[in-house]
Amino acid sequence: MKNIEPNKVYSTEEAQDYLKVSNSTIKRLLKNGIIKANKVGGRYKILGNELLRVVSPHKETSIEKLYYRIKDKTKRTIEKW
């Protein structure tokens, strides 16, 4: 597989292949604003710089913190039931 080019525009399918994630995961990343993209003709277009930002070690740390925060919130909600 080729390297991600910073100034190239990628489709969600191409981003999925580069990031090795499922279709539902890429949609969730877009919906939650973790990956910033523009909609063109009803389809998301993602700049290569954005993909590189997502895979950076700093971003992985912040996503991990977000994951644990959501996990703890879910756990507290379930305990209330």
QUIGI-V722744 format. One record per helix or strand of 2 or more residues. SS is the DSSP state (alpha for helix, beta for strand). FROM is the first residue (numbers start at 0). TO is the last residue. If there is no record, write none. Layout:
BEGIN
ss: [SS SS]
from: [FROM FROM]
to: [TO TO]
END
This chain:
BEGIN
ss: [beta alpha alpha beta beta alpha alpha]
from: [8 11 22 37 42 47 56]
to: [10 18 30 39 46 53 79]
END
